[in-house]
């Protein structure tokens, strides 16, 4: 009888813990600098490629960076976003047999009074069973803290090109 009680308590703890994980609320992306940077990058990218086929129906693939993009919604201000990890990127290439564009966010940098989030514009393909990224450029989203409002504000979104 004592073993049953112990097992029942243990199961209750495990089930309670699991349901707590499922019930966790999504993070508030309206104040997340990475999410806001992604939004700014996608708009800058759409403006740069508006006459190109690179943006098909405002659908974008973003490299899934677990620490950066976790909890981001699949719709970002009018863009349909698909977050893919390395395995999914390989699978997508294998299915399409064609190079395709993705966006990736890099960890934030502190440069003087600014925080800068790099938004990379890649072309993905698989060569010899390895995932390769061709860097096409990107955007730097520059943030500065506004003491009056107590929030970070975008100062600039600069496009950059790969220089060889």
N, C-alpha and C positions, 0 to 999 in steps of 0.2 A: 504494500500500500504506500509506503514511504517513497519508493522509486517512482510510482505513478505520479505522486504529487510533485516530486522534483522535476520529472519530465514535463508535466503540464505547466509548471511555472516557467521552465526553460523555453517551451514553445510559445508561451504567452509573451515572454520578453522578446523573442526573435520576431514574432509576427508584429508586435507593437513597434519594434524598431524599424522594420521594413515599411510599415504603413506610414510611419513618420517621415521616412525618406521620400515616399511617393507624394505625400501631402505638402512637401516643402514648396513654398511660393517661388515663382520665378523672380529673378532679380529685377530691380527697377532699371530698365535700360534707358530711361529718359535722362538719367544723370551719369550713365556709364560713358566715359570718354572714348573708349574703343568703339562702342556702338555708334556714338555720334560722329566719330572719325570715319567709320565705315559708311555712314549715311552721306557725309560730305564727299568722300572719295567716289561713291557711286554716282552722285550728281555730277561731279567734275568729269568722271569717265563718260557719262552719258552725253555731256556737252561736247567733249572732245571727239567722240565717235558717232555723233548724231547722223552723219551721212554714211556711216559704214555698216556692214553686216555684223560687226563684232557684237553689237547688242541686239540679240533677237528677242523682241517683245519684252524688253526690260527684265530678262531673266539672267541671273548672274550666279556663277559658281564661286564660292568662297572656300579657301582651304580651311579646314576645321582645325583651329588651334584650341585645344581643350581649355587652356587657361584663359584665352582671350575671348573666344566666341561662344563659350558655354552659356546657354540660356537665351541666346539671341533669337528673335522671332524669324520666321521664314518669309515674312513680308517686311521690307524696310522702305518705308515712305514711297510706295508705288513700285518697288522692285521686288520680283520674286527671287528669293535667295535660297540656294541649296548649299548646305555645308557638307563637304566631303573630306574624309581622311585619305591617307595615302593609298590604302587598299581600294577604296571606292574610286579614286582618281584613275588608278590602273585599270579597274574594271570598265570604267566609262571609255577610256581610250581603246581598250580591247574590243568593245562593242562598236564604237564608231569608226575605228581605224583612221582617225584624223586628229590632227593637233587641234586643241581647243583652248580658249582663254579662261583664266581664273584670276581671282583677286586674293591676296593674302595680306594680313596685318602683321606687322612686326612689333615687338615689345617697344614700349614708350621710351624715349630718350629725354633727358633733362639737359637743355643747352641754355645756359644763362638763366634768364627769367622765363624761359619758354619750355613747354613740354611738347615734344614732337612725336607724332605717330606716323610711321611710314606705311604706306599702302602700296603694295607691289602689284604690278600688272604682269602676269606670267602667261606663257603659252606652254601647255603640258603635252608631253608625248612619252612613249615608252620605247626605249632602245635597249636591246639585249636584256629584256625582262627587268629593266631598271627605269624607274620614274625619273624623267628629266624635266627641268624647268628652264624655259628660255625667258630671260628677263627682258621685258619690253619697255620698262620704265616704271613710272608710278607717280604717286602724289605724296607730298609731306603736308600733314595737317598740323598747323602750329597753334598751340593753345597758350593762353596767358590767364593768370588768376586776376579776376576783377574784384578788388577789395570792397568796392561800393555795393556790389550785388552779392558778394560772397560766393561767386561761382566762377568756373572756368569759361572763357569765351574763345571762339575761334578767331584768330588774328589773320590767318592766311591759309590758303590751300594752294601750294605750289606744285606744278608739274615738273618732274625731272625725267631725264632720258639717260639711258646707259651710255657712258662715255668710254671709248676704247682708246 
